[in-house]
């Protein structure tokens, strides 16, 4: 599903215009990114939590030349932890259902 697909579905369900729904979706996503960039977590009850996590520096190896090591620096990443409702619904999926 793309952002446009989401906007079309919401527009049909709410009888709003697609371009207005698209603006709301875009502003929502921009706000989420801004909050994460400011170092703040985003929590949507029953959906999930986007949180900032610091990955520690580590040593990496090239699988083709294992003797060569590379220093991988510390970095900040976004981690998503699904909420209870999402986990319950997605947890019912099986590999067969996903392959369809």
Secondary structure, DSSP 8 states (H G I E B T S, - for coil): --HHHHHHHHHHHHT--HHHHHHHHHHHHHHHHHHHHTT--EEETTTEEEEEEEE--EEEEETTEEEEEEEE--EEEEEEEE-HHHHHHHTT--HHHHH-
